[in-house]
Amino acid sequence: MSAMSPDGHGALAQAVQTNCHIADACHAADLPLCVYLLQMRELFRWEQGLALTEDVDRRAVGQWLARREALWTELENRPVVPLPISGRLFDAYDVEAINVALAPLGLVYGAGLAASDRPVYVLAALHDLQPRDGGLLLQVCGREHARCLFAPAAALVGDRTIMLRRESLARLLWERFEAYNLRRADGPMKALVDAYGMQGKADFAALLPHLVDDLSEALVLHEVGEHRAGEVLGPPWSAMRLALEPRRVDLRVRAVRDHLADLEVTLPALIERGHVSAVHFWFANYNGVREQLFPALVSAYAAWRAGDGGRALLKASGRGARHFRALAAQVLDLHQHLGPLAGPAIEQLLSSAAAVCTSAED
């Protein structure tokens, strides 16, 4: 199993992986079935050390899946275990102290919430450390020694650290490329594939290190935007998310903040830098609730592809940023006045026509 690192840190990797299993036991069932099966297949591929483009044995996956679900039954609702590092035990959520202890070992650790109630853990090789504007620090992860079923490719950890997971980004790119190959429909993913001249799996495999290098900045810029959005929204936003019921409201609340991050930081930066492939990549991942809340952004992307130099996208970003700032203020106002009972009112607001930014221009 990949969590059993051969470099002398197997006990630590196993402890982190145990916590990953505990998190998965509690939250894997929250996923839609098709998403669950896809993520389980990729987790199996990671554990077996298989290349992304390598075919997997369906029977072996099925047997492994049954064993994994049995393990989850045993671990469900157990407390997380402490992490052994250099003869000491660390609380699994003491991320800052853990990373200080791991620095001489060339490792990096992350723990946090992917949603209001869904913990995520990772232990990886430290590939690089880079200072970013605004006093932020970028941790670039290499090989992952322990991971959860859900493995976000980038995340804001704590107040000022961005964690970029190269292996997870590679998996995300593979999933998008594989889905595109089923139908080869026109759209941003086709534009991305054409930009790199990829014809099939062999091209993808050969280009993958370059793809990860080239497209990671889009994810990092989103996390920079998340940090700035956090400064604008303040602690009340986090308190509101933790108190939200029902859970599905959190999808819409997260989409509002994602829009603030991307419309104020990510898209303007990519357009101004002329990073064509990263813009295609961003729109290849633009779907679900985010697109429902700002459908007009797709028209601005079409204008950019038609050669307007990004004027429509920059206008749309400015218009959308103002809209979603105002919408976020309404959400916070509802939570301030209704407290723990605000969930249904916030859901009604974010499901209404008033929540949708219908125009890309003022």
NULO-829800 format. One record per residue (C-alpha): residue number from 1; x, y, z. Coordinates in steps of 0.1 Angstrom, whole numbers. Layout:
<sites>
<site NUM; <X; Y; Z>>,
...
</sites>
This chain:
<sites>
<site 1; <0; 0; 0>>,
<site 2; <14; 34; -10>>,
<site 3; <9; 48; 25>>,
<site 4; <36; 24; 38>>,
<site 5; <65; 47; 27>>,
<site 6; <98; 29; 22>>,
<site 7; <118; 58; 34>>,
<site 8; <115; 51; 72>>,
<site 9; <84; 70; 78>>,
<site 10; <59; 41; 76>>,
<site 11; <45; 45; 111>>,
<site 12; <37; 82; 105>>,
<site 13; <22; 74; 70>>,
<site 14; <1; 46; 85>>,
<site 15; <-12; 69; 112>>,
<site 16; <-22; 96; 87>>,
<site 17; <-37; 69; 64>>,
<site 18; <-58; 56; 94>>,
<site 19; <-72; 91; 99>>,
<site 20; <-79; 92; 62>>,
<site 21; <-99; 59; 65>>,
<site 22; <-118; 73; 95>>,
<site 23; <-128; 104; 75>>,
<site 24; <-137; 83; 44>>,
<site 25; <-158; 60; 66>>,
<site 26; <-179; 89; 77>>,
<site 27; <-183; 108; 44>>,
<site 28; <-178; 85; 14>>,
<site 29; <-215; 78; 14>>,
<site 30; <-222; 115; 8>>,
<site 31; <-210; 112; -28>>,
<site 32; <-232; 105; -58>>,
<site 33; <-227; 69; -69>>,
<site 34; <-209; 77; -101>>,
<site 35; <-185; 101; -84>>,
<site 36; <-179; 76; -56>>,
<site 37; <-170; 48; -80>>,
<site 38; <-147; 71; -100>>,
<site 39; <-129; 83; -69>>,
<site 40; <-126; 47; -56>>,
<site 41; <-111; 35; -88>>,
<site 42; <-85; 63; -87>>,
<site 43; <-78; 56; -50>>,
<site 44; <-72; 19; -59>>,
<site 45; <-49; 30; -87>>,
<site 46; <-29; 52; -63>>,
<site 47; <-26; 25; -36>>,
<site 48; <-14; 0; -62>>,
<site 49; <11; 24; -77>>,
<site 50; <-5; 21; -111>>,
<site 51; <1; 48; -138>>,
<site 52; <-29; 71; -145>>,
<site 53; <-32; 58; -180>>,
<site 54; <-28; 21; -170>>,
<site 55; <-59; -1; -173>>,
<site 56; <-72; -15; -140>>,
<site 57; <-86; -50; -134>>,
<site 58; <-123; -45; -126>>,
<site 59; <-125; -77; -106>>,
<site 60; <-95; -67; -85>>,
<site 61; <-111; -33; -79>>,
<site 62; <-143; -49; -69>>,
<site 63; <-126; -72; -43>>,
<site 64; <-106; -43; -30>>,
<site 65; <-137; -21; -27>>,
<site 66; <-155; -48; -6>>,
<site 67; <-125; -50; 17>>,
<site 68; <-123; -12; 20>>,
<site 69; <-160; -8; 28>>,
<site 70; <-156; -35; 55>>,
<site 71; <-127; -16; 70>>,
<site 72; <-147; 16; 70>>,
<site 73; <-175; -1; 89>>,
<site 74; <-150; -10; 116>>,
<site 75; <-135; 25; 118>>,
<site 76; <-167; 47; 114>>,
<site 77; <-170; 73; 142>>,
<site 78; <-137; 64; 158>>,
<site 79; <-115; 93; 170>>,
<site 80; <-85; 103; 149>>,
<site 81; <-52; 89; 161>>,
<site 82; <-21; 110; 170>>,
<site 83; <8; 112; 147>>,
<site 84; <43; 98; 157>>,
<site 85; <72; 120; 146>>,
<site 86; <107; 116; 158>>,
<site 87; <97; 100; 191>>,
<site 88; <68; 124; 199>>,
<site 89; <31; 122; 194>>,
<site 90; <13; 151; 178>>,
<site 91; <-24; 160; 177>>,
<site 92; <-36; 154; 141>>,
<site 93; <-49; 190; 139>>,
<site 94; <-17; 207; 151>>,
<site 95; <-7; 213; 115>>,
<site 96; <18; 240; 122>>,
<site 97; <38; 221; 148>>,
<site 98; <37; 189; 127>>,
<site 99; <51; 207; 97>>,
<site 100; <79; 222; 118>>,
<site 101; <88; 187; 129>>,
<site 102; <85; 173; 94>>,
<site 103; <106; 200; 77>>,
<site 104; <140; 182; 83>>,
<site 105; <125; 150; 69>>,
<site 106; <114; 165; 36>>,
<site 107; <77; 159; 43>>,
<site 108; <46; 181; 45>>,
<site 109; <13; 174; 62>>,
<site 110; <-21; 189; 57>>,
<site 111; <-54; 186; 77>>,
<site 112; <-85; 206; 73>>,
<site 113; <-121; 207; 62>>,
<site 114; <-130; 203; 25>>,
<site 115; <-166; 211; 34>>,
<site 116; <-182; 224; 66>>,
<site 117; <-180; 189; 82>>,
<site 118; <-157; 168; 59>>,
<site 119; <-121; 164; 71>>,
<site 120; <-92; 158; 47>>,
<site 121; <-57; 147; 56>>,
<site 122; <-26; 142; 35>>,
<site 123; <11; 134; 40>>,
<site 124; <34; 140; 11>>,
<site 125; <70; 147; 1>>,
<site 126; <78; 184; 1>>,
<site 127; <86; 192; -36>>,
<site 128; <91; 230; -31>>,
<site 129; <84; 260; -9>>,
<site 130; <77; 294; -26>>,
<site 131; <68; 327; -11>>,
<site 132; <38; 344; -27>>,
<site 133; <25; 380; -26>>,
<site 134; <7; 391; 5>>,
<site 135; <29; 371; 28>>,
<site 136; <15; 338; 16>>,
<site 137; <36; 306; 15>>,
<site 138; <31; 280; -12>>,
<site 139; <38; 244; -3>>,
<site 140; <42; 222; -34>>,
<site 141; <37; 185; -26>>,
<site 142; <53; 157; -45>>,
<site 143; <47; 120; -39>>,
<site 144; <17; 114; -16>>,
<site 145; <23; 89; 12>>,
<site 146; <-12; 91; 27>>,
<site 147; <-44; 105; 13>>,
<site 148; <-82; 105; 16>>,
<site 149; <-107; 94; -10>>,
<site 150; <-114; 131; -17>>,
<site 151; <-80; 147; -25>>,
<site 152; <-83; 184; -35>>,
<site 153; <-55; 195; -58>>,
<site 154; <-50; 227; -39>>,
<site 155; <-62; 242; -6>>,
<site 156; <-57; 271; 17>>,
<site 157; <-43; 256; 49>>,
<site 158; <-45; 279; 80>>,
<site 159; <-43; 316; 74>>,
<site 160; <-13; 320; 50>>,
<site 161; <-3; 286; 35>>,
<site 162; <-14; 273; 2>>,
<site 163; <-9; 236; -4>>,
<site 164; <-6; 224; -40>>,
<site 165; <-8; 187; -46>>,
<site 166; <9; 178; -79>>,
<site 167; <-3; 141; -78>>,
<site 168; <-38; 152; -71>>,
<site 169; <-37; 178; -100>>,
<site 170; <-24; 150; -123>>,
<site 171; <-53; 128; -113>>,
<site 172; <-78; 157; -119>>,
<site 173; <-63; 163; -154>>,
<site 174; <-65; 126; -162>>,
<site 175; <-102; 124; -151>>,
<site 176; <-110; 154; -173>>,
<site 177; <-90; 140; -203>>,
<site 178; <-106; 106; -199>>,
<site 179; <-141; 120; -198>>,
<site 180; <-134; 142; -228>>,
<site 181; <-121; 112; -248>>,
<site 182; <-155; 94; -244>>,
<site 183; <-173; 120; -266>>,
<site 184; <-147; 145; -277>>,
<site 185; <-174; 173; -276>>,
<site 186; <-165; 208; -284>>,
<site 187; <-159; 231; -255>>,
<site 188; <-131; 242; -231>>,
<site 189; <-116; 207; -226>>,
<site 190; <-113; 203; -264>>,
<site 191; <-97; 237; -266>>,
<site 192; <-72; 226; -239>>,
<site 193; <-64; 193; -256>>,
<site 194; <-59; 210; -289>>,
<site 195; <-37; 237; -273>>,
<site 196; <-12; 209; -262>>,
<site 197; <-17; 188; -293>>,
<site 198; <-28; 157; -274>>,
<site 199; <-43; 129; -295>>,
<site 200; <-44; 100; -271>>,
<site 201; <-33; 85; -238>>,
<site 202; <4; 83; -250>>,
<site 203; <5; 120; -257>>,
<site 204; <-12; 127; -223>>,
<site 205; <13; 106; -204>>,
<site 206; <42; 122; -221>>,
<site 207; <29; 157; -215>>,
<site 208; <16; 152; -180>>,
<site 209; <46; 168; -161>>,
<site 210; <44; 198; -183>>,
<site 211; <6; 200; -179>>,
<site 212; <10; 200; -141>>,
<site 213; <37; 227; -142>>,
<site 214; <17; 248; -167>>,
<site 215; <-18; 246; -152>>,
<site 216; <-10; 246; -114>>,
<site 217; <-9; 284; -113>>,
<site 218; <-47; 285; -120>>,
<site 219; <-52; 265; -88>>,
<site 220; <-27; 286; -68>>,
<site 221; <-44; 318; -79>>,
<site 222; <-78; 305; -68>>,
<site 223; <-63; 299; -33>>,
<site 224; <-48; 334; -33>>,
<site 225; <-83; 346; -42>>,
<site 226; <-97; 325; -13>>,
<site 227; <-74; 342; 11>>,
<site 228; <-84; 377; -1>>,
<site 229; <-121; 367; 1>>,
<site 230; <-115; 355; 36>>,
<site 231; <-101; 389; 45>>,
<site 232; <-132; 406; 31>>,
<site 233; <-157; 382; 46>>,
<site 234; <-140; 378; 79>>,
<site 235; <-146; 352; 108>>,
<site 236; <-184; 355; 106>>,
<site 237; <-183; 337; 72>>,
<site 238; <-165; 306; 87>>,
<site 239; <-189; 307; 117>>,
<site 240; <-219; 308; 94>>,
<site 241; <-206; 278; 73>>,
<site 242; <-201; 257; 104>>,
<site 243; <-236; 264; 116>>,
<site 244; <-253; 257; 83>>,
<site 245; <-281; 232; 81>>,
<site 246; <-292; 215; 58>>,
<site 247; <-258; 204; 44>>,
<site 248; <-268; 211; 8>>,
<site 249; <-268; 248; 15>>,
<site 250; <-230; 247; 19>>,
<site 251; <-226; 239; -18>>,
<site 252; <-242; 272; -27>>,
<site 253; <-224; 291; 0>>,
<site 254; <-191; 277; -12>>,
<site 255; <-200; 287; -48>>,
<site 256; <-205; 323; -37>>,
<site 257; <-170; 325; -21>>,
<site 258; <-154; 306; -51>>,
<site 259; <-169; 332; -74>>,
<site 260; <-154; 360; -53>>,
<site 261; <-120; 343; -54>>,
<site 262; <-120; 337; -91>>,
<site 263; <-137; 368; -104>>,
<site 264; <-115; 391; -83>>,
<site 265; <-82; 373; -86>>,
<site 266; <-79; 341; -108>>,
<site 267; <-95; 351; -141>>,
<site 268; <-82; 387; -142>>,
<site 269; <-47; 374; -135>>,
<site 270; <-49; 347; -161>>,
<site 271; <-63; 370; -188>>,
<site 272; <-38; 398; -181>>,
<site 273; <-9; 372; -182>>,
<site 274; <-22; 358; -215>>,
<site 275; <-22; 323; -200>>,
<site 276; <-45; 308; -227>>,
<site 277; <-43; 271; -217>>,
<site 278; <-50; 279; -180>>,
<site 279; <-82; 298; -190>>,
<site 280; <-94; 268; -210>>,
<site 281; <-86; 246; -180>>,
<site 282; <-105; 269; -156>>,
<site 283; <-136; 268; -178>>,
<site 284; <-133; 230; -182>>,
<site 285; <-140; 229; -145>>,
<site 286; <-167; 255; -145>>,
<site 287; <-200; 237; -139>>,
<site 288; <-226; 228; -113>>,
<site 289; <-238; 255; -88>>,
<site 290; <-211; 280; -99>>,
<site 291; <-223; 280; -135>>,
<site 292; <-259; 281; -123>>,
<site 293; <-252; 313; -103>>,
<site 294; <-233; 330; -132>>,
<site 295; <-243; 315; -166>>,
<site 296; <-234; 347; -185>>,
<site 297; <-197; 341; -178>>,
<site 298; <-197; 314; -205>>,
<site 299; <-207; 339; -231>>,
<site 300; <-178; 361; -221>>,
<site 301; <-155; 331; -224>>,
<site 302; <-169; 325; -260>>,
<site 303; <-161; 361; -268>>,
<site 304; <-125; 356; -255>>,
<site 305; <-121; 325; -277>>,
<site 306; <-135; 345; -307>>,
<site 307; <-106; 370; -302>>,
<site 308; <-118; 399; -282>>,
<site 309; <-86; 400; -262>>,
<site 310; <-103; 392; -229>>,
<site 311; <-124; 424; -227>>,
<site 312; <-157; 406; -221>>,
<site 313; <-142; 383; -195>>,
<site 314; <-126; 412; -176>>,
<site 315; <-159; 431; -177>>,
<site 316; <-178; 400; -166>>,
<site 317; <-153; 394; -138>>,
<site 318; <-158; 429; -124>>,
<site 319; <-196; 428; -127>>,
<site 320; <-197; 393; -111>>,
<site 321; <-174; 403; -83>>,
<site 322; <-197; 432; -73>>,
<site 323; <-228; 409; -75>>,
<site 324; <-213; 381; -54>>,
<site 325; <-199; 406; -28>>,
<site 326; <-234; 419; -23>>,
<site 327; <-248; 384; -22>>,
<site 328; <-223; 374; 4>>,
<site 329; <-233; 404; 25>>,
<site 330; <-269; 393; 24>>,
<site 331; <-259; 358; 35>>,
<site 332; <-240; 371; 64>>,
<site 333; <-269; 394; 74>>,
<site 334; <-293; 365; 74>>,
<site 335; <-270; 345; 96>>,
<site 336; <-264; 375; 120>>,
<site 337; <-302; 379; 125>>,
<site 338; <-313; 343; 125>>,
<site 339; <-283; 325; 139>>,
<site 340; <-284; 287; 138>>,
<site 341; <-319; 289; 121>>,
<site 342; <-305; 308; 91>>,
<site 343; <-300; 277; 69>>,
<site 344; <-334; 276; 52>>,
<site 345; <-334; 313; 46>>,
<site 346; <-299; 312; 31>>,
<site 347; <-309; 283; 9>>,
<site 348; <-340; 302; -3>>,
<site 349; <-319; 333; -11>>,
<site 350; <-292; 313; -29>>,
<site 351; <-317; 293; -49>>,
<site 352; <-337; 324; -60>>,
<site 353; <-335; 343; -92>>,
<site 354; <-320; 372; -73>>,
<site 355; <-288; 351; -66>>,
<site 356; <-281; 346; -103>>,
<site 357; <-258; 371; -120>>,
<site 358; <-276; 372; -153>>,
<site 359; <-255; 398; -171>>,
<site 360; <-218; 399; -179>>,
<site 361; <-219; 437; -181>>,
<site 362; <-233; 466; -161>>,
</sites>
